[in-house]
Each structure stands twice: as structure tokens, then as C-alpha cells.
Amino acid sequence: MNVRVIFTVVWLLFFASPVVSLDVQEYNLKNGLKVLILEDHSAPTATFQIWYRVGSRDEAFGKTGLSHLLEHMMFKGTSRFGPKTFSQTIKRAGGIDNAFTSKEYTGYFQLLASKRIALPIELEADRMNNLLLSDKAVLAERDVVMEERRLRYEDDPQNYLFEEVIAMAFKNHPYRWPVIGWMSDLEQLKPADLINHYRTYYVPNNAVILVVGDVNKEHILATIEEHFGRIPKGPDVNQTPFSDPAQKGERRVYVRKEAELPYILSAFKVPDIKHEHSYALEVLAMILSEGKSSRLYTTLIYEKQIALSAWASYSGFYRDPFLFFIGATPAHGIKSQDVEQALEKEIEKIKKQAPTEREVQKAKNQIEASFIMEQDSIYMQARTIGTFEMLGGWRLIETYLHGIRNVTPEDVRSVAEHYLVDERRTTGILIPHEESTDKE
């Protein structure tokens, strides 16, 4: 056992217990706002985060992209604080701020000296209730988002294929549309659509506040109550449950776009993190593609030299069942069919014979080390708590590493056999051509 492995094992044994037993204090204001506070006095800093239970899955057909567009508009000012004032104020206080939108939630965060933590509380409370959404500002920002979409997806062949695969994998579930929205929907979005979205979802009873860092929980709770407690509770938000029809066979999509090389992407329907199989699926993805000793790298890139990249990915951090991805970029002169067959062979290998105990333990160590090391940052502590809270409750953190540690080689083989099958697969093939005929 080399020095790095010894260090990792000792480090994990020493630090594992606190990570799965966070001393989070939970409170609920009368208007329905949930507050989660974790005191961490290791440094004189703190993060304030507010998460709203709304993402692209909560949008309606034909109205995709509203959650992401609203995230942009949250920085355009209120009647009290003008455009750009929010970020400028945080920066002048020596802090940083940003936001993120996913299929499940939208979040806003600030990180700054703990003695200044009251500042973002006042600012966030104001823009929860008093955001300016003029027609001119909304339409201007909509154009910005459309250009963002054009650069990140329309003009990026692999990202474009990724969107197409997800859209084909789901028939009825809103996971099928992208967080940024479809271009055709963005073109038709009206300011009234965004105002309705804001008033529906940006209410105290649909939000969670997280504060992590060098704070006193009683004092910070009183400050939150002072600024947010006066905001009235909104109508109850209807979190509609969704399901997708059972898939009866493989679905395939071909995309012709200007690109240097082909690209292959397969997506398999799999359960979310609340399912007991999620832990084995995460270990499976790690065994297949994490590092140069992984199976896909060793076989397709190093030994056969038929691919420039080969990878697998699983994240169970969704409220509903999502996807397990396997993809590859063929090397110059190699047919995509040959690479696709090689990927399939690797899948079949792990279905027929369980990985070794060493492979599984290495993967589990990598997952655990990554998870624990992230908690060294108060921002990531809050981000982790928030993510689990959005998906089923922050206390799921306490079971996550336990589930990973209990995965066996047979568990990995079993989930591969059960989930990596044609009835759950959607495959996308990027076919390069020299000049794109796409007129958009």
C-alpha cells in the first residue's frame, strides 16, 4: 500500500463521522420559510444562501427557460436597490455572490466576512418581494439568454446532442427540456410569463435559507426574522408529481452538425438518490471511468487506442428517476460504430462478472474522499445541505456515505445487469459534416 493510499484511508477514518452527523439547526418562520443554520467557527467567514423549490421541471410546456431567465433578472434591481446594486454592495463588503439554476431548484449565495452577514439577508429579503420586472428589462435579458443558449448549445455539437438525447429519453416528464429552455420557447416568452413565475414560486413558503459559518444561531435567526418575517406567505405551491411511460426498447437519435469528430452518447433510465440502488450505480460509474486506471480509459483509450475520450457518469441528485450516461469520442479515422461496440463490450463484461473487491473499494474511497473534502469549504457545506434538502430532506446526508460504504461487487454487477439494458437506453450519434445546413 503506497503512502497516498495510507493517507487517504487514515484521513477518511479520522474525518468520516462529523460529515454524516452535521449539527444543523432547523427553524420554521410563521410565513412558512425554512431556515437551516450550521455554526462553523473555524474561520471568520460565513455563507448566506437562499434556495427556491423551482427549476425547469416546474415549468409548463411552451414556457421553458423561465426559471433560468428569472435568475438573471434577480440581479436587475428592486425599487429600493437599483440595477447591479446587489452584487456591487456585496463586493464592496469584500464578499462574492452568484446564483445557479437546475432542473429541481434555483439558488442564490453570498460568501463574506461573518461580521457582515446581515447585509445579504437584507438584500435577499428585498428582492424576494420587490423585484422590478419591467417589459423592457425582461425582453432585453431574454435576448441575453438566447445568445447564451446559442453559444453553449446551438453552436456546440456535443452539448446539442446531449440535449437531444435527454429530450428523446423522456416522453412525458419535464426533465426532457433543458434548464436554459428551448430557443423557440425563449423567443415567445412574455414579461407577464416571468412575473407570474416570480409571484408563484418566489414566496417564503417555497424557500429555504441556509447559513453556514462563524455565526451565532440565535442572533442570525433574529436577523432573518426581522427581514423575512414581514413578507407574507404566498399561495401553496403545487409540486406536481411526474412519471414517464415505460420504455419498450432502445431509442436512437442522429444529429448532423459541423464538427471535427463523431460523438456517441447513451443514456439509461435509472433511479434517483432515494433508491437503494443509487449507491451501487455511483460506484459503477466510478469503476468505468474515473482516472487512467478505469475500465473505459484502459480499454478504449490506452489498449485499443480507438477513442480520444470515454466516460460514464451517474448522479442521483434528482427528485425523480433520471439517467446514467456513457459516452465516447472516437479517435481520428475510427468509425463510431466500432467505438459503440467497444463500449457495449465493457458494459457486458461487468454484467457477467462482478468487479474485483479492489476496484470497488477504490471507487468507494474516491467517492467518499471527494464528498468529505468538499465539506472543508463552508460554501460547499451549505451547498450539500441545500441539495439534499431540495431532493428529500437534508438528513439524507446522514445515510449517503453509509450507503456508499455498503456497496458490494455483486451490487455493482447487479445494477449493471438490471439498468444498462436496451429497454432503458437512448443513444445519440453525432455525425460530423464540413458545412452546417442549420439556418438558426
C-alpha positions, -999 to +999 in steps of 0.1 A: +000+000+000+016+033-011+018+064+010-011+082-008-035+053-001-024+051+035-030+088+039-064+086+023-076+058+045-064+074+077-079+107+066-113+091+059-113+072+092-104+104+112-129+127+095-158+105+084-180+107+115-186+145+116-196+147+080-225+123+084-236+139+117-240+176+109-252+198+138-278+216+116-303+237+135-337+238+117-363+265+122-396+275+105-410+310+104-447+317+106-448+325+069-435+290+060-399+300+054-375+272+065-341+282+080-311+259+084-281+271+104-248+254+109-223+271+131-186+267+120-162+288+139-130+276+121-127+309+102-144+344+105-164+339+073-200+328+066-222+320+036-258+330+032-278+311+007-315+311-003-329+282-023-362+283-041-380+250-048-384+257-085-364+246-116-370+237-151-392+207-141-417+231-127-422+249-160-451+244-184-449+231-219-441+261-242-427+281-213-393+265-208-364+287-196-384+308-171-365+297-140-332+304-156-343+338-170-357+348-136-323+340-121-308+366-145-335+391-136-328+388-099-297+409-104-315+437-122-326+456-091-356+465-070-375+497-062-351+502-033-318+489-048-312+497-084-296+476-112-263+459-103-265+473-068-268+439-052-235+425-065-217+458-061-228+461-025-215+426-017-182+432-035-177+465-016-181+445+016-153+421+005-176+393-005-187+373-036-221+364-048-236+343-076-266+320-084-275+287-100-305+271-116-311+234-121-340+211-131-350+210-094-342+243-077-328+278-080-303+292-055-286+324-046-255+327-024-231+352-008-198+345+009-182+372+030-168+380+065-192+368+091-195+402+107-212+414+075-236+386+071-266+408+079-260+426+046-271+398+022-300+390+045-315+425+040-308+424+002-322+390-004-354+397+015-359+428-006-355+411-039-378+382-028-406+407-025-398+438-046-381+427-078-385+451-108-397+432-139-403+459-165-412+448-200-380+465-214-357+448-189-372+414-193-371+414-231-335+427-231-324+399-207-343+373-227-322+382-257-291+378-235-302+343-225-310+334-261-274+344-271-261+323-241-281+293-254-268+299-290-232+298-278-235+270-253-258+246-271-268+256-307-231+261-316-216+232-295-222+199-313-217+177-282-239+198-259-266+199-287-265+161-289-268+158-251-300+179-252-314+158-280-307+125-261-324+137-229-354+150-249-358+116-266-353+097-233-383+113-217-417+115-233-439+129-206-415+142-178-403+178-179-368+165-174-369+163-212-364+201-217-332+219-209-327+243-179-319+272-202-351+265-223-357+258-259-349+286-283-384+285-298-399+290-263-375+318-253-384+337-285-421+336-274-417+343-237-436+374-225-428+396-194-462+385-180-450+349-180-420+358-159-440+380-135-464+351-129-434+327-124-419+351-098-451+356-079-459+319-078-426+305-067-406+332-050-425+332-018-413+323+018-432+290+019-414+278-012-379+288+000-351+276+023-324+297+038-290+282+047-264+300+068-231+282+075-201+297+091-189+318+120-223+329+133-244+327+164-276+309+155-299+329+178-286+362+165-287+352+129-322+338+132-334+371+148-319+390+118-336+367+093-369+370+112-366+408+111-362+410+073-380+379+060-407+375+087-426+405+074-430+390+039-465+374+037-469+337+029-478+330-007-503+305-021-493+269-016-471+258-045-484+228-064-454+204-068-469+181-093-455+146-093-444+133-127-438+099-142-428+087-177-443+058-197-423+026-195-397+024-223-401-007-245-369-006-265-338+014-274-344+049-288-318+064-312-313+099-324-288+111-351-275+147-352-257+161-382-237+191-373-204+208-382-178+190-360-143+176-363-152+142-348-182+119-342-195+115-307-215+087-290-238+092-260-260+066-244-284+073-215-301+047-194-331+053-172-321+048-136-335+056-101-327+087-080-307+091-048-336+080-026-335+045-041-312+019-025-296+011-059-283+046-064-252+039-043-241+010-065-248+030-097-225+057-084-198+031-077-204+016-112-198+049-129-166+054-109-152+020-119-160+025-155-145+060-160-127+076-130-090+080-138-065+064-161-069+030-144-106+029-151-121+003-174-131+026-202-098+045-203-077+014-201-095-005-228-107+021-253-080+048-250-048+030-238-050-005-252-072-003-283-065+034-290-099+038-307-112+067-286-099+101-275-122+102-245-145+076-229-166+082-198-195+072-176-215+094-153-242+090-127-258+115-104-288+106-083-294+141-072-328+144-088-363+142-073-373+116-098-355+089-117-330+103-142-302+089-163-269+070-163-246+083-191-219+065-211-201+084-239-171+085-261-153+105-288-137+082-315-101+088-324-093+102-359-102+076-386-122+053-362-158+046-370-184+055-344-199+020-348-166+004-336-164+026-305-200+020-297-194-018-299-164-014-276-185+005-251-211-022-252-185-049-246-174-032-214-209-030-202-214-067-209-182-076-191-193-060-159-228-076-162-214-111-165-186-108-139-186-086-108-157-062-104-130-071-081-131-062-044-101-039-050-119-020-078-150-015-057-131-003-026-110+021-047-142+036-062-158+039-028-127+056-014-127+081-042-164+089-038-160+093+000-128+113-002-144+137-027-175+141-007-156+147+026-130+171+011-158+193-003-170+199+033-138+218+041-155+248+024-184+264+042-199+272+008-199+235-001-212+225+033-242+248+026-245+236-010-246+200+001-272+206+028-293+226+003-291+200-024-302+172-001-329+194+014-344+201-021-344+164-030-360+149+001-346+164+032-311+174+044-310+145+068-304+122+038-268+133+042-265+111+072-273+080+051-254+088+020-219+077+029-233+047+048-250+036+016-218+040-004-197+021+021-221-009+020-219-014-018-205-049-027-191-061-060-222-081-066-243-050-061-224-033-089-228-062-112-265-065-104-273-028-111-254-030-144-274-061-154-307-045-144-304-010-157-279-010-185-302-027-210-318-018-243-352-012-228-338+017-208-313+030-233-314+061-255-284+065-278-273+096-297-248+097-325-231+129-337-224+128-374-199+155-385-201+173-418-180+201-431-206+228-436-237+230-414-270+234-431-286+246-399-300+281-406-308+291-370 
